[in-house]
């Protein structure tokens, strides 16, 4: 094809020049069970997708469009859409516009051309994201939106597939029909990402043990990731003998072959409840995106060869070969769809866009829904106990009150957790509700996201805070963004319990004593709680589950390991670190502060282990005649700064004790909030951990706040050094 021709004219030129590439497998319509009408419909979906790609680039050139990563070369996925039911949940690759267009034909009232153009132009009328991003998604089409370019949606697809069998065990319900199949698609470059490999491993690991996993993972292999080629044969060699998987391959340029193999994949996944890897060979046209000049890394001969493999030309050849459409009819169809897309574009560019921060942020917090908890009819053990036991009792109570609640994490079942917090729960509620997972935090969080999106409420456990960091994108890029990018239409409410912070004895080093929480505090919409006592752990956990169930929130409860089994407060044997179970109705609302004392000389603001240390320091300071009060934050995000200011404004000095690192710690926000409300700087001080990792052995606490350090810093603040 002549390079001088605009992209939109090259297809027509190829038709005139009789450039008709033959598919690798020249099958017949009757052999694959596809009608002539269905073939025309698939071709129309391909043409529509292509014209939308071209229009997106025109709009960008005019400054009226904002996204140009297109589907050109991947349009064969329209046949995959036809092979599945419109209610099968589909977590789509960003090059799957033809899939969405084709599926929309099965659901009345759909306007995919307008909808996708509204998304490209970032209009607030975009029906899926409300103008927040160009995503492929639709509530009515069972296509949750994905923004991932590195396959980070694959772990939740595994979780969604697992949820289908789990809902059957629970007696029915859920977002999708029990015999659904979950589809997720991704590119050959993303195949190599650790997230994709973790999801593949998790799916195969579950299937190997007989767990239902009705999942079809579609790898759309165009042979290149932006500029980096995928080694020929690499994906097939990696997946043909992958344990737990059925491997199928199709020629994504050939609608008949793609349809035939996709139907086989759907049948295997639906009837055997086993995962399928569908390897779709295709081609990437036009470069990665509008800004990508592929001439910089591909030869002219390679670009020309790729264009000659255009799936639209292959489909045109099929239509002509089978006597379905003439060349003239094909050309007319191409022109008519192009004109329709152009007309829609001119209408769409006049539609409103987001204009204020409030509009942009409106869907960060999901909508509420009716709660599903059942009345509590059991007894509450009144025996004072340490935090670990009270959490265990609260979890058991929550599992009874919320039949749709599921726990998952490494070693939480048979072992009962590293610290025994989940002991006996699996025996009581069964392995399907207290799930021992594989050792992969990405898969644990992805499992929870998928379960939550299906209508369950998961409580996940991350064994140590330091282990979260390799999987944090599952919270940042997936869990916390779903409501935002779907305008509240899709949610994945969940509770994540994380054992962390410092001060534990006998087992340490920075992997087990981690005080870095900045990665959690700056995720929009994510709530983070941190208890300082067993009673508060119960109140925060019960509120976290309510928030997930009724308000559809994603909540992290950061549990101080050092407090799990601590019984004493001031001296050995005093048992003042133990608490009575406050009962099933005790909940600590977001922003609700705790307080000890009413003294006006000094206010100490802290959380977690800092409360324990500050209560010990308070005894010494009060012996020196300092009247103080102690404020427990409880929630480390969505802090009510006005309420905090009211609690401490009448105190001569305010000391923030923060066991997290000086940089990126809650104390930065707390001090700023007080200064903004008029508290003079000389009345403020903070004591934090050093910007250091925590070492092993006797030095494990030397970088952290201490009782002595709190006393000394308080004296300095009040002008009583050496008192």
Secondary structure as the mmCIF struct_conf table of DSSP 4:
data_model
#
loop_
_struct_conf.conf_type_id
_struct_conf.id
_struct_conf.beg_label_comp_id
_struct_conf.beg_label_asym_id
_struct_conf.beg_label_seq_id
_struct_conf.end_label_comp_id
_struct_conf.end_label_asym_id
_struct_conf.end_label_seq_id
TURN_TY1_P TURN_TY1_P1 UNK A 3 UNK A 4
BEND BEND1 UNK A 5 UNK A 5
HELX_RH_AL_P HELX_RH_AL_P1 UNK A 7 UNK A 16
TURN_TY1_P TURN_TY1_P2 UNK A 17 UNK A 18
HELX_LH_PP_P HELX_LH_PP_P1 UNK A 21 UNK A 23
BEND BEND2 UNK A 24 UNK A 25
HELX_RH_AL_P HELX_RH_AL_P2 UNK A 29 UNK A 32
TURN_TY1_P TURN_TY1_P3 UNK A 33 UNK A 33
HELX_RH_AL_P HELX_RH_AL_P3 UNK A 36 UNK A 61
TURN_TY1_P TURN_TY1_P4 UNK A 62 UNK A 63
BEND BEND3 UNK A 64 UNK A 64
TURN_TY1_P TURN_TY1_P5 UNK A 72 UNK A 73
TURN_TY1_P TURN_TY1_P6 UNK A 75 UNK A 76
HELX_RH_AL_P HELX_RH_AL_P4 UNK A 77 UNK A 83
BEND BEND4 UNK A 84 UNK A 84
TURN_TY1_P TURN_TY1_P7 UNK A 86 UNK A 87
BEND BEND5 UNK A 88 UNK A 88
STRN STRN1 UNK A 90 UNK A 91
TURN_TY1_P TURN_TY1_P8 UNK A 94 UNK A 95
HELX_RH_AL_P HELX_RH_AL_P5 UNK A 97 UNK A 104
TURN_TY1_P TURN_TY1_P9 UNK A 105 UNK A 106
BEND BEND6 UNK A 107 UNK A 107
TURN_TY1_P TURN_TY1_P10 UNK A 108 UNK A 109
HELX_RH_AL_P HELX_RH_AL_P6 UNK A 112 UNK A 120
TURN_TY1_P TURN_TY1_P11 UNK A 121 UNK A 122
STRN STRN2 UNK A 123 UNK A 123
TURN_TY1_P TURN_TY1_P12 UNK A 124 UNK A 125
TURN_TY1_P TURN_TY1_P13 UNK A 127 UNK A 131
BEND BEND7 UNK A 132 UNK A 132
STRN STRN3 UNK A 138 UNK A 138
TURN_TY1_P TURN_TY1_P14 UNK A 139 UNK A 142
STRN STRN4 UNK A 143 UNK A 143
BEND BEND8 UNK A 149 UNK A 151
TURN_TY1_P TURN_TY1_P15 UNK A 152 UNK A 153
HELX_RH_AL_P HELX_RH_AL_P7 UNK A 154 UNK A 169
TURN_TY1_P TURN_TY1_P16 UNK A 170 UNK A 171
BEND BEND9 UNK A 172 UNK A 172
BEND BEND10 UNK A 174 UNK A 176
TURN_TY1_P TURN_TY1_P17 UNK A 178 UNK A 179
STRN STRN5 UNK A 182 UNK A 187
TURN_TY1_P TURN_TY1_P18 UNK A 188 UNK A 189
HELX_RH_3T_P HELX_RH_3T_P1 UNK A 190 UNK A 192
BEND BEND11 UNK A 193 UNK A 193
HELX_RH_AL_P HELX_RH_AL_P8 UNK A 194 UNK A 208
TURN_TY1_P TURN_TY1_P19 UNK A 209 UNK A 210
STRN STRN6 UNK A 215 UNK A 221
BEND BEND12 UNK A 223 UNK A 223
STRN STRN7 UNK A 224 UNK A 225
TURN_TY1_P TURN_TY1_P20 UNK A 226 UNK A 227
STRN STRN8 UNK A 228 UNK A 229
HELX_LH_PP_P HELX_LH_PP_P2 UNK A 230 UNK A 231
TURN_TY1_P TURN_TY1_P21 UNK A 232 UNK A 233
HELX_RH_AL_P HELX_RH_AL_P9 UNK A 234 UNK A 239
TURN_TY1_P TURN_TY1_P22 UNK A 240 UNK A 241
TURN_TY1_P TURN_TY1_P23 UNK A 243 UNK A 244
STRN STRN9 UNK A 246 UNK A 251
TURN_TY1_P TURN_TY1_P24 UNK A 252 UNK A 253
HELX_RH_AL_P HELX_RH_AL_P10 UNK A 255 UNK A 272
STRN STRN10 UNK A 276 UNK A 281
BEND BEND13 UNK A 286 UNK A 286
BEND BEND14 UNK A 288 UNK A 289
TURN_TY1_P TURN_TY1_P25 UNK A 290 UNK A 291
HELX_RH_3T_P HELX_RH_3T_P2 UNK A 294 UNK A 296
TURN_TY1_P TURN_TY1_P26 UNK A 297 UNK A 297
BEND BEND15 UNK A 298 UNK A 298
HELX_RH_AL_P HELX_RH_AL_P11 UNK A 300 UNK A 308
TURN_TY1_P TURN_TY1_P27 UNK A 309 UNK A 309
HELX_RH_AL_P HELX_RH_AL_P12 UNK A 311 UNK A 321
TURN_TY1_P TURN_TY1_P28 UNK A 322 UNK A 323
BEND BEND16 UNK A 324 UNK A 325
HELX_RH_AL_P HELX_RH_AL_P13 UNK A 327 UNK A 348
TURN_TY1_P TURN_TY1_P29 UNK A 349 UNK A 350
BEND BEND17 UNK A 351 UNK A 351
STRN STRN11 UNK A 353 UNK A 353
BEND BEND18 UNK A 356 UNK A 356
HELX_RH_AL_P HELX_RH_AL_P14 UNK A 357 UNK A 361
TURN_TY1_P TURN_TY1_P30 UNK A 362 UNK A 364
BEND BEND19 UNK A 365 UNK A 365
HELX_LH_PP_P HELX_LH_PP_P3 UNK A 366 UNK A 368
HELX_LH_PP_P HELX_LH_PP_P4 UNK A 373 UNK A 376
BEND BEND20 UNK A 378 UNK A 378
BEND BEND21 UNK A 383 UNK A 383
STRN STRN12 UNK A 385 UNK A 385
HELX_RH_AL_P HELX_RH_AL_P15 UNK A 387 UNK A 401
TURN_TY1_P TURN_TY1_P31 UNK A 403 UNK A 404
STRN STRN13 UNK A 405 UNK A 409
TURN_TY1_P TURN_TY1_P32 UNK A 410 UNK A 411
BEND BEND22 UNK A 413 UNK A 415
TURN_TY1_P TURN_TY1_P33 UNK A 418 UNK A 419
BEND BEND23 UNK A 420 UNK A 420
TURN_TY1_P TURN_TY1_P34 UNK A 421 UNK A 424
HELX_RH_AL_P HELX_RH_AL_P16 UNK A 425 UNK A 429
TURN_TY1_P TURN_TY1_P35 UNK A 431 UNK A 433
STRN STRN14 UNK A 434 UNK A 436
BEND BEND24 UNK A 439 UNK A 439
HELX_RH_AL_P HELX_RH_AL_P17 UNK A 441 UNK A 453
TURN_TY1_P TURN_TY1_P36 UNK A 454 UNK A 455
STRN STRN15 UNK A 457 UNK A 462
BEND BEND25 UNK A 463 UNK A 463
HELX_RH_3T_P HELX_RH_3T_P3 UNK A 465 UNK A 467
TURN_TY1_P TURN_TY1_P37 UNK A 468 UNK A 468
HELX_RH_3T_P HELX_RH_3T_P4 UNK A 469 UNK A 471
TURN_TY1_P TURN_TY1_P38 UNK A 472 UNK A 472
HELX_RH_AL_P HELX_RH_AL_P18 UNK A 473 UNK A 473
HELX_RH_PI_P HELX_RH_PI_P1 UNK A 474 UNK A 479
TURN_TY1_P TURN_TY1_P39 UNK A 480 UNK A 481
HELX_RH_AL_P HELX_RH_AL_P19 UNK A 482 UNK A 485
TURN_TY1_P TURN_TY1_P40 UNK A 486 UNK A 488
BEND BEND26 UNK A 489 UNK A 490
STRN STRN16 UNK A 494 UNK A 500
STRN STRN17 UNK A 501 UNK A 501
BEND BEND27 UNK A 502 UNK A 502
BEND BEND28 UNK A 505 UNK A 507
BEND BEND29 UNK A 509 UNK A 509
TURN_TY1_P TURN_TY1_P41 UNK A 510 UNK A 512
BEND BEND30 UNK A 513 UNK A 513
STRN STRN18 UNK A 514 UNK A 514
HELX_RH_AL_P HELX_RH_AL_P20 UNK A 518 UNK A 521
TURN_TY1_P TURN_TY1_P42 UNK A 522 UNK A 522
BEND BEND31 UNK A 523 UNK A 523
TURN_TY1_P TURN_TY1_P43 UNK A 524 UNK A 525
STRN STRN19 UNK A 527 UNK A 529
BEND BEND32 UNK A 532 UNK A 533
HELX_RH_AL_P HELX_RH_AL_P21 UNK A 534 UNK A 551
STRN STRN20 UNK A 554 UNK A 560
HELX_RH_3T_P HELX_RH_3T_P5 UNK A 561 UNK A 563
BEND BEND33 UNK A 564 UNK A 565
BEND BEND34 UNK A 569 UNK A 571
TURN_TY1_P TURN_TY1_P44 UNK A 572 UNK A 573
TURN_TY1_P TURN_TY1_P45 UNK A 576 UNK A 577
STRN STRN21 UNK A 579 UNK A 579
TURN_TY1_P TURN_TY1_P46 UNK A 584 UNK A 585
TURN_TY1_P TURN_TY1_P47 UNK A 590 UNK A 591
HELX_LH_PP_P HELX_LH_PP_P5 UNK A 592 UNK A 593
STRN STRN22 UNK A 594 UNK A 596
BEND BEND35 UNK A 600 UNK A 601
STRN STRN23 UNK A 602 UNK A 606
TURN_TY1_P TURN_TY1_P48 UNK A 608 UNK A 608
HELX_RH_AL_P HELX_RH_AL_P22 UNK A 609 UNK A 623
TURN_TY1_P TURN_TY1_P49 UNK A 624 UNK A 625
STRN STRN24 UNK A 628 UNK A 632
STRN STRN25 UNK A 635 UNK A 635
BEND BEND36 UNK A 636 UNK A 638
HELX_RH_AL_P HELX_RH_AL_P23 UNK A 641 UNK A 648
TURN_TY1_P TURN_TY1_P50 UNK A 649 UNK A 650
BEND BEND37 UNK A 651 UNK A 652
STRN STRN26 UNK A 653 UNK A 661
BEND BEND38 UNK A 662 UNK A 662
TURN_TY1_P TURN_TY1_P51 UNK A 663 UNK A 664
HELX_RH_AL_P HELX_RH_AL_P24 UNK A 666 UNK A 676
TURN_TY1_P TURN_TY1_P52 UNK A 677 UNK A 678
HELX_RH_3T_P HELX_RH_3T_P6 UNK A 681 UNK A 683
STRN STRN27 UNK A 684 UNK A 689
BEND BEND39 UNK A 691 UNK A 692
HELX_LH_PP_P HELX_LH_PP_P6 UNK A 693 UNK A 695
BEND BEND40 UNK A 696 UNK A 696
HELX_RH_3T_P HELX_RH_3T_P7 UNK A 697 UNK A 701
TURN_TY1_P TURN_TY1_P53 UNK A 702 UNK A 703
BEND BEND41 UNK A 704 UNK A 704
HELX_RH_AL_P HELX_RH_AL_P25 UNK A 707 UNK A 718
TURN_TY1_P TURN_TY1_P54 UNK A 719 UNK A 719
TURN_TY1_P TURN_TY1_P55 UNK A 721 UNK A 722
#
